[in-house]
């Protein structure tokens, strides 16, 4: 996998997405959140970057933050996969 510094050094979005997904899969949610937030800062108008950060927070057991990010992503572009992820965050919150 790419080191976290590679994300900050400007690797492309696809590499960062792959890295975040790998860290989520490996249970390394703190690293996933850091990389996803770096991507979100670089691409603030990207619904995919915002949703990816939501995925990382959901993996970190922070469903409130995930739900907030999913709402933000939905304001940019709402897709069915995003809707399903938002539902998962709300369920984790008991809503």
N, C-alpha and C positions, 0 to 999 in steps of 0.2 A: 504494500500500500504506500501511497504518498505520505511523506511526513507532514505534520501540521504546518510547518514553515512553508511548504510548497503551496498550500492554499493561500497563505498570506502573500507569497511571492507572485501571485497572479496566474496560477494554473487556470486552465479554462474551466467553465462551468460544469462540463460533462465529467471532468476528472474529479471535481469537488463533490458532485452528486454521488459518484461511485464511491468515493472515500466515506462520505457521510453514511450512505447506505451500508457499507461494510462495517463501519463502527457501530451502527445501530444493531446489525445482525450479531456482532461480536459482544454486545452488551457494554460497549464503551460509550455510553450516552453523553458523558461530559465532553469527550473529544468531539462527538458528533455535533453537539450544540455549538461548540466553539467554531468549528469549521462552517456550519450552516449559517451562523450569525455573521461570519466574515463574508460569505457569499451574499447574504442578504444586504449587507452594507455596500457591497460592490454593485449590486443589481437591485436597488430598492423598488423599482417598478415592475419587477418580475414576480408574477403570482407563483411560479414554480419555486423560486428561491424562498419566498415567504412560507409557502406550504412545506418545503423541505425543513425549514427551521421548526415549523409546527410538529413535523414528524419526529425530529430530534428531541423536542421537549416532551412529546408524548412518551417516547422511549425512556426519558429521564424521570418519568412518573410525575410530570408537571402538566396535568391535563388542562388546568385553567389557562396557562400560558399558551399551550397548544391550541386551545379553542379560540383564543384571541387572535393568534396568527392565522388560523384557518379563516376566521371572519375577514381579516385584512386581505388575505389572498382572494377570497370570494368577491370582494369589492373590485378587484382588478379583473379577475376572470374566474367564473364558477364552472367547474367541471364535475362530472359524476364521481370520479375518484376522490376529488377534494371533498365533496359532500359526504361520501362514505367515511373519510378520515375525520371530518368534523363530528359526525355522529358517534364515532368511537371515542372521541375526546369528551363529548357530552355524557356518554354512558359512563365513562370513568369518573365523571363528576357526580354521577347519580341523578342526572337530569333526563 
